[in-house]
Amino acid sequence: MTGRNIMQDVFEKQNDERLLISVQEACRLTGVCEKTMRNLLYENNLQVRIGRRVMVNRKKLESWIDQNTKTNL
C-alpha cells in the first residue's frame, strides 16, 4: 500500500466520523443542487447554524434519506 492510499483512507475515515458537514459536501454526497438542498434542510430541520454558517447534521440527513427512500419489492 502506498503512502498516498494510506492518507486517503485516513482522510475518508475522518470525514465519515464528522457529525456536521457543509451544505456543499451534502450536495456532492447526494447529487442534489445547493438550492434544493438548502430548502430540504430548512423544511426538515436538518440544518445546524453556527454563526452565519449553515451546517448539515449528517446522521439526520442519512436518516431522512432512509425514511424517504421507496424500495421496490
C-alpha positions in Angstrom: 0.0 0.0 0.0 1.4 3.4 -0.9 1.6 6.4 1.3 -1.0 8.1 -0.8 -3.5 5.3 -0.3 -3.0 5.3 3.5 -3.5 9.1 3.6 -6.7 8.8 1.5 -8.0 6.1 3.9 -7.3 8.2 6.9 -8.9 11.3 5.3 -12.0 9.3 4.3 -12.4 7.8 7.8 -12.1 11.3 9.4 -14.8 12.6 7.0 -17.1 9.7 7.9 -16.8 10.4 11.6 -17.7 14.1 11.4 -21.1 14.9 12.8 -21.6 18.0 10.7 -20.8 18.6 7.0 -21.1 21.7 4.8 -24.1 22.2 2.5 -21.7 21.8 -0.4 -20.5 18.4 0.9 -24.1 17.3 1.3 -24.8 18.3 -2.3 -21.8 16.3 -3.5 -22.8 13.3 -1.5 -26.4 13.3 -2.7 -26.1 14.8 -6.2 -28.7 17.5 -5.3 -28.2 21.1 -6.3 -27.5 23.7 -3.5 -30.8 25.5 -3.7 -32.8 22.2 -3.4 -30.5 21.0 -0.5 -31.0 24.3 1.4 -34.8 24.0 1.0 -34.7 20.4 2.1 -32.6 21.2 5.2 -34.8 24.1 6.2 -38.1 22.2 5.7 -36.9 19.1 7.6 -34.9 20.7 10.3 -31.7 19.0 9.3 -29.5 22.2 9.5 -27.4 23.5 12.3 -26.4 27.2 12.3 -23.0 28.1 13.7 -22.8 31.8 13.5 -23.7 32.6 9.9 -22.6 29.3 8.6 -25.2 26.5 7.9 -24.0 23.0 8.5 -25.8 19.7 7.9 -26.3 17.1 10.6 -25.1 14.1 8.7 -26.9 11.5 10.8 -30.2 13.3 10.4 -29.7 13.6 6.7 -28.9 9.9 6.3 -31.9 9.0 8.4 -34.2 11.3 6.4 -32.9 9.7 3.2 -33.5 6.2 4.6 -37.0 7.1 5.7 -37.9 8.7 2.4 -36.4 6.0 0.1 -39.0 3.9 -1.6 -37.9 0.3 -2.2 -39.2 -1.9 -5.0 -40.4 -5.2 -3.6 
